[in-house]
Amino acid sequence: EDGLFVRYNEEKRNYDKSKWNYQFDENGHAKRDMTLQHPRCVINILKEHVSRYTPEMVERITGVK
């Protein structure tokens, strides 16, 4: 929701796994999408997140042409 993929608790120095929102198979293992086609597959979430960074925006942010 807020663009953060992993929640880290600096005070406790650990991750809040309850926020990870995995889908599980019938054996309790996290499901995997080996085709990378599912819209909530991490690579597709990442692609959506970084799509806003056009070359022009990156140049403005970093000063690199």
PDB file of N, CA, C and O in Angstrom:
ATOM      1  N   GLU A   1       0.809  -1.195   0.000  1.00  0.00           N
ATOM      2  CA  GLU A   1       0.000   0.000   0.000  1.00  0.00           C
ATOM      3  C   GLU A   1       0.854   1.261   0.000  1.00  0.00           C
ATOM      4  O   GLU A   1       0.581   2.188  -0.761  1.00  0.00           O
ATOM      5  N   ASP A   2       1.860   1.308   0.822  1.00  0.00           N
ATOM      6  CA  ASP A   2       2.640   2.533   0.965  1.00  0.00           C
ATOM      7  C   ASP A   2       3.996   2.452   0.273  1.00  0.00           C
ATOM      8  O   ASP A   2       4.852   3.311   0.485  1.00  0.00           O
ATOM      9  N   GLY A   3       4.196   1.435  -0.547  1.00  0.00           N
ATOM     10  CA  GLY A   3       5.448   1.315  -1.276  1.00  0.00           C
ATOM     11  C   GLY A   3       6.546   0.594  -0.520  1.00  0.00           C
ATOM     12  O   GLY A   3       7.634   0.389  -1.059  1.00  0.00           O
ATOM     13  N   LEU A   4       6.281   0.206   0.717  1.00  0.00           N
ATOM     14  CA  LEU A   4       7.277  -0.532   1.482  1.00  0.00           C
ATOM     15  C   LEU A   4       7.036  -2.018   1.313  1.00  0.00           C
ATOM     16  O   LEU A   4       5.927  -2.501   1.538  1.00  0.00           O
ATOM     17  N   PHE A   5       8.062  -2.738   0.922  1.00  0.00           N
ATOM     18  CA  PHE A   5       7.908  -4.166   0.684  1.00  0.00           C
ATOM     19  C   PHE A   5       8.131  -4.980   1.955  1.00  0.00           C
ATOM     20  O   PHE A   5       7.562  -6.061   2.107  1.00  0.00           O
ATOM     21  N   VAL A   6       8.936  -4.478   2.848  1.00  0.00           N
ATOM     22  CA  VAL A   6       9.249  -5.197   4.078  1.00  0.00           C
ATOM     23  C   VAL A   6       9.205  -4.198   5.227  1.00  0.00           C
ATOM     24  O   VAL A   6       9.721  -3.086   5.119  1.00  0.00           O
ATOM     25  N   ARG A   7       8.591  -4.604   6.312  1.00  0.00           N
ATOM     26  CA  ARG A   7       8.531  -3.730   7.483  1.00  0.00           C
ATOM     27  C   ARG A   7       9.646  -4.124   8.448  1.00  0.00           C
ATOM     28  O   ARG A   7       9.713  -5.270   8.891  1.00  0.00           O
ATOM     29  N   TYR A   8      10.511  -3.182   8.770  1.00  0.00           N
ATOM     30  CA  TYR A   8      11.603  -3.436   9.706  1.00  0.00           C
ATOM     31  C   TYR A   8      11.364  -2.622  10.963  1.00  0.00           C
ATOM     32  O   TYR A   8      11.131  -1.415  10.893  1.00  0.00           O
ATOM     33  N   ASN A   9      11.421  -3.276  12.106  1.00  0.00           N
ATOM     34  CA  ASN A   9      11.260  -2.615  13.389  1.00  0.00           C
ATOM     35  C   ASN A   9      12.654  -2.341  13.933  1.00  0.00           C
ATOM     36  O   ASN A   9      13.330  -3.249  14.418  1.00  0.00           O
ATOM     37  N   GLU A  10      13.080  -1.081  13.850  1.00  0.00           N
ATOM     38  CA  GLU A  10      14.438  -0.745  14.280  1.00  0.00           C
ATOM     39  C   GLU A  10      14.631  -0.960  15.772  1.00  0.00           C
ATOM     40  O   GLU A  10      15.716  -1.342  16.211  1.00  0.00           O
ATOM     41  N   GLU A  11      13.586  -0.717  16.554  1.00  0.00           N
ATOM     42  CA  GLU A  11      13.691  -0.891  18.001  1.00  0.00           C
ATOM     43  C   GLU A  11      13.945  -2.352  18.367  1.00  0.00           C
ATOM     44  O   GLU A  11      14.812  -2.651  19.188  1.00  0.00           O
ATOM     45  N   LYS A  12      13.182  -3.259  17.754  1.00  0.00           N
ATOM     46  CA  LYS A  12      13.328  -4.692  18.027  1.00  0.00           C
ATOM     47  C   LYS A  12      14.394  -5.343  17.155  1.00  0.00           C
ATOM     48  O   LYS A  12      14.826  -6.465  17.420  1.00  0.00           O
ATOM     49  N   ARG A  13      14.816  -4.627  16.109  1.00  0.00           N
ATOM     50  CA  ARG A  13      15.806  -5.114  15.151  1.00  0.00           C
ATOM     51  C   ARG A  13      15.362  -6.416  14.492  1.00  0.00           C
ATOM     52  O   ARG A  13      16.116  -7.384  14.400  1.00  0.00           O
ATOM     53  N   ASN A  14      14.086  -6.403  14.028  1.00  0.00           N
ATOM     54  CA  ASN A  14      13.579  -7.563  13.299  1.00  0.00           C
ATOM     55  C   ASN A  14      12.493  -7.119  12.322  1.00  0.00           C
ATOM     56  O   ASN A  14      12.108  -5.950  12.293  1.00  0.00           O
ATOM     57  N   TYR A  15      12.013  -8.059  11.534  1.00  0.00           N
ATOM     58  CA  TYR A  15      10.986  -7.786  10.537  1.00  0.00           C
ATOM     59  C   TYR A  15       9.629  -8.227  11.053  1.00  0.00           C
ATOM     60  O   TYR A  15       9.522  -9.227  11.762  1.00  0.00           O
ATOM     61  N   ASP A  16       8.588  -7.475  10.693  1.00  0.00           N
ATOM     62  CA  ASP A  16       7.224  -7.822  11.067  1.00  0.00           C
ATOM     63  C   ASP A  16       6.656  -8.719   9.972  1.00  0.00           C
ATOM     64  O   ASP A  16       6.088  -8.231   8.995  1.00  0.00           O
ATOM     65  N   LYS A  17       6.809 -10.021  10.138  1.00  0.00           N
ATOM     66  CA  LYS A  17       6.383 -10.982   9.120  1.00  0.00           C
ATOM     67  C   LYS A  17       4.876 -11.007   8.932  1.00  0.00           C
ATOM     68  O   LYS A  17       4.397 -11.482   7.902  1.00  0.00           O
ATOM     69  N   SER A  18       4.118 -10.508   9.899  1.00  0.00           N
ATOM     70  CA  SER A  18       2.656 -10.503   9.762  1.00  0.00           C
ATOM     71  C   SER A  18       2.197  -9.561   8.660  1.00  0.00           C
ATOM     72  O   SER A  18       1.057  -9.656   8.207  1.00  0.00           O
ATOM     73  N   LYS A  19       3.058  -8.661   8.224  1.00  0.00           N
ATOM     74  CA  LYS A  19       2.706  -7.695   7.175  1.00  0.00           C
ATOM     75  C   LYS A  19       3.104  -8.175   5.778  1.00  0.00           C
ATOM     76  O   LYS A  19       2.874  -7.461   4.802  1.00  0.00           O
ATOM     77  N   TRP A  20       3.684  -9.345   5.663  1.00  0.00           N
ATOM     78  CA  TRP A  20       4.206  -9.793   4.378  1.00  0.00           C
ATOM     79  C   TRP A  20       3.124 -10.251   3.415  1.00  0.00           C
ATOM     80  O   TRP A  20       3.341 -10.215   2.204  1.00  0.00           O
ATOM     81  N   ASN A  21       1.978 -10.678   3.902  1.00  0.00           N
ATOM     82  CA  ASN A  21       0.821 -11.024   3.067  1.00  0.00           C
ATOM     83  C   ASN A  21       1.098 -12.094   2.012  1.00  0.00           C
ATOM     84  O   ASN A  21       0.645 -11.970   0.874  1.00  0.00           O
ATOM     85  N   TYR A  22       1.824 -13.125   2.372  1.00  0.00           N
ATOM     86  CA  TYR A  22       2.034 -14.237   1.449  1.00  0.00           C
ATOM     87  C   TYR A  22       0.736 -15.004   1.223  1.00  0.00           C
ATOM     88  O   TYR A  22      -0.134 -15.045   2.092  1.00  0.00           O
ATOM     89  N   GLN A  23       0.621 -15.604   0.056  1.00  0.00           N
ATOM     90  CA  GLN A  23      -0.426 -16.587  -0.189  1.00  0.00           C
ATOM     91  C   GLN A  23       0.234 -17.949   0.016  1.00  0.00           C
ATOM     92  O   GLN A  23       1.360 -18.171  -0.428  1.00  0.00           O
ATOM     93  N   PHE A  24      -0.473 -18.859   0.689  1.00  0.00           N
ATOM     94  CA  PHE A  24       0.112 -20.153   1.014  1.00  0.00           C
ATOM     95  C   PHE A  24      -0.587 -21.275   0.265  1.00  0.00           C
ATOM     96  O   PHE A  24      -1.778 -21.195  -0.033  1.00  0.00           O
ATOM     97  N   ASP A  25       0.183 -22.333  -0.037  1.00  0.00           N
ATOM     98  CA  ASP A  25      -0.398 -23.514  -0.668  1.00  0.00           C
ATOM     99  C   ASP A  25      -0.988 -24.421   0.408  1.00  0.00           C
ATOM    100  O   ASP A  25      -0.993 -24.075   1.590  1.00  0.00           O
ATOM    101  N   GLU A  26      -1.479 -25.575  -0.009  1.00  0.00           N
ATOM    102  CA  GLU A  26      -2.144 -26.493   0.920  1.00  0.00           C
ATOM    103  C   GLU A  26      -1.199 -27.067   1.978  1.00  0.00           C
ATOM    104  O   GLU A  26      -1.658 -27.597   2.990  1.00  0.00           O
ATOM    105  N   ASN A  27       0.126 -26.965   1.755  1.00  0.00           N
ATOM    106  CA  ASN A  27       1.108 -27.455   2.722  1.00  0.00           C
ATOM    107  C   ASN A  27       1.643 -26.347   3.630  1.00  0.00           C
ATOM    108  O   ASN A  27       2.523 -26.589   4.456  1.00  0.00           O
ATOM    109  N   GLY A  28       1.116 -25.144   3.476  1.00  0.00           N
ATOM    110  CA  GLY A  28       1.555 -24.030   4.307  1.00  0.00           C
ATOM    111  C   GLY A  28       2.799 -23.325   3.808  1.00  0.00           C
ATOM    112  O   GLY A  28       3.363 -22.486   4.511  1.00  0.00           O
ATOM    113  N   HIS A  29       3.237 -23.661   2.589  1.00  0.00           N
ATOM    114  CA  HIS A  29       4.402 -23.002   2.000  1.00  0.00           C
ATOM    115  C   HIS A  29       3.947 -21.802   1.173  1.00  0.00           C
ATOM    116  O   HIS A  29       2.862 -21.812   0.590  1.00  0.00           O
ATOM    117  N   ALA A  30       4.781 -20.778   1.131  1.00  0.00           N
ATOM    118  CA  ALA A  30       4.466 -19.612   0.310  1.00  0.00           C
ATOM    119  C   ALA A  30       4.365 -20.039  -1.150  1.00  0.00           C
ATOM    120  O   ALA A  30       5.227 -20.754  -1.662  1.00  0.00           O
ATOM    121  N   LYS A  31       3.294 -19.587  -1.818  1.00  0.00           N
ATOM    122  CA  LYS A  31       3.126 -19.913  -3.235  1.00  0.00           C
ATOM    123  C   LYS A  31       4.193 -19.197  -4.050  1.00  0.00           C
ATOM    124  O   LYS A  31       4.662 -18.118  -3.688  1.00  0.00           O
ATOM    125  N   ARG A  32       4.564 -19.828  -5.162  1.00  0.00           N
ATOM    126  CA  ARG A  32       5.556 -19.252  -6.068  1.00  0.00           C
ATOM    127  C   ARG A  32       4.965 -19.178  -7.461  1.00  0.00           C
ATOM    128  O   ARG A  32       4.246 -20.083  -7.885  1.00  0.00           O
ATOM    129  N   ASP A  33       5.264 -18.109  -8.171  1.00  0.00           N
ATOM    130  CA  ASP A  33       4.825 -17.959  -9.557  1.00  0.00           C
ATOM    131  C   ASP A  33       6.060 -18.015 -10.446  1.00  0.00           C
ATOM    132  O   ASP A  33       6.688 -16.992 -10.719  1.00  0.00           O
ATOM    133  N   MET A  34       6.394 -19.201 -10.886  1.00  0.00           N
ATOM    134  CA  MET A  34       7.595 -19.385 -11.701  1.00  0.00           C
ATOM    135  C   MET A  34       7.464 -18.735 -13.074  1.00  0.00           C
ATOM    136  O   MET A  34       8.469 -18.533 -13.756  1.00  0.00           O
ATOM    137  N   THR A  35       6.230 -18.401 -13.494  1.00  0.00           N
ATOM    138  CA  THR A  35       6.023 -17.746 -14.789  1.00  0.00           C
ATOM    139  C   THR A  35       6.144 -16.231 -14.682  1.00  0.00           C
ATOM    140  O   THR A  35       6.269 -15.546 -15.697  1.00  0.00           O
ATOM    141  N   LEU A  36       6.107 -15.705 -13.468  1.00  0.00           N
ATOM    142  CA  LEU A  36       6.158 -14.261 -13.201  1.00  0.00           C
ATOM    143  C   LEU A  36       4.995 -13.507 -13.841  1.00  0.00           C
ATOM    144  O   LEU A  36       5.134 -12.331 -14.175  1.00  0.00           O
ATOM    145  N   GLN A  37       3.859 -14.163 -14.014  1.00  0.00           N
ATOM    146  CA  GLN A  37       2.701 -13.555 -14.660  1.00  0.00           C
ATOM    147  C   GLN A  37       1.663 -13.024 -13.676  1.00  0.00           C
ATOM    148  O   GLN A  37       0.872 -12.152 -14.037  1.00  0.00           O
ATOM    149  N   HIS A  38       1.646 -13.523 -12.455  1.00  0.00           N
ATOM    150  CA  HIS A  38       0.634 -13.082 -11.488  1.00  0.00           C
ATOM    151  C   HIS A  38       0.853 -11.598 -11.175  1.00  0.00           C
ATOM    152  O   HIS A  38       1.989 -11.185 -10.938  1.00  0.00           O
ATOM    153  N   PRO A  39      -0.213 -10.791 -11.171  1.00  0.00           N
ATOM    154  CA  PRO A  39      -0.043  -9.351 -10.936  1.00  0.00           C
ATOM    155  C   PRO A  39       0.565  -9.009  -9.574  1.00  0.00           C
ATOM    156  O   PRO A  39       1.158  -7.941  -9.423  1.00  0.00           O
ATOM    157  N   ARG A  40       0.430  -9.890  -8.584  1.00  0.00           N
ATOM    158  CA  ARG A  40       1.004  -9.617  -7.265  1.00  0.00           C
ATOM    159  C   ARG A  40       2.350 -10.322  -7.066  1.00  0.00           C
ATOM    160  O   ARG A  40       2.882 -10.341  -5.956  1.00  0.00           O
ATOM    161  N   CYS A  41       2.894 -10.893  -8.128  1.00  0.00           N
ATOM    162  CA  CYS A  41       4.240 -11.461  -8.074  1.00  0.00           C
ATOM    163  C   CYS A  41       5.200 -10.307  -7.759  1.00  0.00           C
ATOM    164  O   CYS A  41       5.042  -9.211  -8.296  1.00  0.00           O
ATOM    165  N   VAL A  42       6.176 -10.542  -6.906  1.00  0.00           N
ATOM    166  CA  VAL A  42       7.029  -9.450  -6.433  1.00  0.00           C
ATOM    167  C   VAL A  42       7.700  -8.695  -7.580  1.00  0.00           C
ATOM    168  O   VAL A  42       7.873  -7.480  -7.487  1.00  0.00           O
ATOM    169  N   ILE A  43       8.078  -9.375  -8.647  1.00  0.00           N
ATOM    170  CA  ILE A  43       8.732  -8.661  -9.749  1.00  0.00           C
ATOM    171  C   ILE A  43       7.762  -7.696 -10.414  1.00  0.00           C
ATOM    172  O   ILE A  43       8.166  -6.617 -10.847  1.00  0.00           O
ATOM    173  N   ASN A  44       6.486  -8.067 -10.502  1.00  0.00           N
ATOM    174  CA  ASN A  44       5.497  -7.172 -11.101  1.00  0.00           C
ATOM    175  C   ASN A  44       5.164  -6.003 -10.183  1.00  0.00           C
ATOM    176  O   ASN A  44       4.908  -4.897 -10.659  1.00  0.00           O
ATOM    177  N   ILE A  45       5.165  -6.232  -8.885  1.00  0.00           N
ATOM    178  CA  ILE A  45       4.969  -5.135  -7.935  1.00  0.00           C
ATOM    179  C   ILE A  45       6.138  -4.162  -8.036  1.00  0.00           C
ATOM    180  O   ILE A  45       5.941  -2.947  -8.038  1.00  0.00           O
ATOM    181  N   LEU A  46       7.350  -4.696  -8.119  1.00  0.00           N
ATOM    182  CA  LEU A  46       8.535  -3.851  -8.242  1.00  0.00           C
ATOM    183  C   LEU A  46       8.513  -3.063  -9.549  1.00  0.00           C
ATOM    184  O   LEU A  46       8.820  -1.871  -9.556  1.00  0.00           O
ATOM    185  N   LYS A  47       8.152  -3.715 -10.655  1.00  0.00           N
ATOM    186  CA  LYS A  47       8.077  -3.026 -11.946  1.00  0.00           C
ATOM    187  C   LYS A  47       7.098  -1.859 -11.886  1.00  0.00           C
ATOM    188  O   LYS A  47       7.374  -0.778 -12.406  1.00  0.00           O
ATOM    189  N   GLU A  48       5.952  -2.086 -11.248  1.00  0.00           N
ATOM    190  CA  GLU A  48       4.960  -1.021 -11.115  1.00  0.00           C
ATOM    191  C   GLU A  48       5.518   0.126 -10.267  1.00  0.00           C
ATOM    192  O   GLU A  48       5.330   1.299 -10.589  1.00  0.00           O
ATOM    193  N   HIS A  49       6.197  -0.228  -9.195  1.00  0.00           N
ATOM    194  CA  HIS A  49       6.739   0.779  -8.282  1.00  0.00           C
ATOM    195  C   HIS A  49       7.776   1.667  -8.972  1.00  0.00           C
ATOM    196  O   HIS A  49       7.762   2.883  -8.784  1.00  0.00           O
ATOM    197  N   VAL A  50       8.670   1.084  -9.762  1.00  0.00           N
ATOM    198  CA  VAL A  50       9.742   1.870 -10.378  1.00  0.00           C
ATOM    199  C   VAL A  50       9.340   2.502 -11.705  1.00  0.00           C
ATOM    200  O   VAL A  50      10.094   3.302 -12.259  1.00  0.00           O
ATOM    201  N   SER A  51       8.164   2.157 -12.222  1.00  0.00           N
ATOM    202  CA  SER A  51       7.746   2.696 -13.525  1.00  0.00           C
ATOM    203  C   SER A  51       7.605   4.213 -13.507  1.00  0.00           C
ATOM    204  O   SER A  51       7.684   4.847 -14.559  1.00  0.00           O
ATOM    205  N   ARG A  52       7.400   4.802 -12.350  1.00  0.00           N
ATOM    206  CA  ARG A  52       7.260   6.261 -12.247  1.00  0.00           C
ATOM    207  C   ARG A  52       8.578   6.991 -12.477  1.00  0.00           C
ATOM    208  O   ARG A  52       8.581   8.193 -12.744  1.00  0.00           O
ATOM    209  N   TYR A  53       9.694   6.279 -12.378  1.00  0.00           N
ATOM    210  CA  TYR A  53      10.998   6.914 -12.493  1.00  0.00           C
ATOM    211  C   TYR A  53      11.447   6.995 -13.951  1.00  0.00           C
ATOM    212  O   TYR A  53      12.184   6.143 -14.446  1.00  0.00           O
ATOM    213  N   THR A  54      10.982   8.034 -14.612  1.00  0.00           N
ATOM    214  CA  THR A  54      11.383   8.279 -15.999  1.00  0.00           C
ATOM    215  C   THR A  54      12.839   8.748 -16.007  1.00  0.00           C
ATOM    216  O   THR A  54      13.354   9.169 -14.970  1.00  0.00           O
ATOM    217  N   PRO A  55      13.505   8.683 -17.156  1.00  0.00           N
ATOM    218  CA  PRO A  55      14.878   9.195 -17.213  1.00  0.00           C
ATOM    219  C   PRO A  55      14.972  10.657 -16.766  1.00  0.00           C
ATOM    220  O   PRO A  55      15.944  11.052 -16.121  1.00  0.00           O
ATOM    221  N   GLU A  56      13.965  11.450 -17.109  1.00  0.00           N
ATOM    222  CA  GLU A  56      13.970  12.863 -16.723  1.00  0.00           C
ATOM    223  C   GLU A  56      13.876  13.031 -15.204  1.00  0.00           C
ATOM    224  O   GLU A  56      14.561  13.870 -14.619  1.00  0.00           O
ATOM    225  N   MET A  57      13.022  12.224 -14.576  1.00  0.00           N
ATOM    226  CA  MET A  57      12.880  12.305 -13.121  1.00  0.00           C
ATOM    227  C   MET A  57      14.165  11.855 -12.436  1.00  0.00           C
ATOM    228  O   MET A  57      14.603  12.476 -11.467  1.00  0.00           O
ATOM    229  N   VAL A  58      14.764  10.789 -12.928  1.00  0.00           N
ATOM    230  CA  VAL A  58      16.010  10.292 -12.340  1.00  0.00           C
ATOM    231  C   VAL A  58      17.102  11.347 -12.472  1.00  0.00           C
ATOM    232  O   VAL A  58      17.891  11.544 -11.547  1.00  0.00           O
ATOM    233  N   GLU A  59      17.152  12.024 -13.613  1.00  0.00           N
ATOM    234  CA  GLU A  59      18.138  13.088 -13.807  1.00  0.00           C
ATOM    235  C   GLU A  59      17.928  14.207 -12.791  1.00  0.00           C
ATOM    236  O   GLU A  59      18.889  14.707 -12.208  1.00  0.00           O
ATOM    237  N   ARG A  60      16.668  14.603 -12.579  1.00  0.00           N
ATOM    238  CA  ARG A  60      16.364  15.657 -11.600  1.00  0.00           C
ATOM    239  C   ARG A  60      16.766  15.231 -10.190  1.00  0.00           C
ATOM    240  O   ARG A  60      17.332  16.023  -9.436  1.00  0.00           O
ATOM    241  N   ILE A  61      16.476  13.997  -9.841  1.00  0.00           N
ATOM    242  CA  ILE A  61      16.752  13.512  -8.486  1.00  0.00           C
ATOM    243  C   ILE A  61      18.249  13.363  -8.236  1.00  0.00           C
ATOM    244  O   ILE A  61      18.753  13.752  -7.182  1.00  0.00           O
ATOM    245  N   THR A  62      18.954  12.798  -9.211  1.00  0.00           N
ATOM    246  CA  THR A  62      20.365  12.446  -9.000  1.00  0.00           C
ATOM    247  C   THR A  62      21.352  13.464  -9.550  1.00  0.00           C
ATOM    248  O   THR A  62      22.502  13.517  -9.112  1.00  0.00           O
ATOM    249  N   GLY A  63      20.909  14.272 -10.507  1.00  0.00           N
ATOM    250  CA  GLY A  63      21.824  15.200 -11.152  1.00  0.00           C
ATOM    251  C   GLY A  63      22.678  14.535 -12.215  1.00  0.00           C
ATOM    252  O   GLY A  63      23.567  15.175 -12.776  1.00  0.00           O
ATOM    253  N   VAL A  64      22.429  13.263 -12.504  1.00  0.00           N
ATOM    254  CA  VAL A  64      23.197  12.512 -13.499  1.00  0.00           C
ATOM    255  C   VAL A  64      22.436  12.503 -14.810  1.00  0.00           C
ATOM    256  O   VAL A  64      21.247  12.185 -14.847  1.00  0.00           O
ATOM    257  N   LYS A  65      23.132  12.858 -15.898  1.00  0.00           N
ATOM    258  CA  LYS A  65      22.505  12.836 -17.230  1.00  0.00           C
ATOM    259  C   LYS A  65      22.821  11.556 -17.947  1.00  0.00           C
ATOM    260  O   LYS A  65      22.381  11.358 -19.080  1.00  0.00           O
TER     261      LYS A  65
END
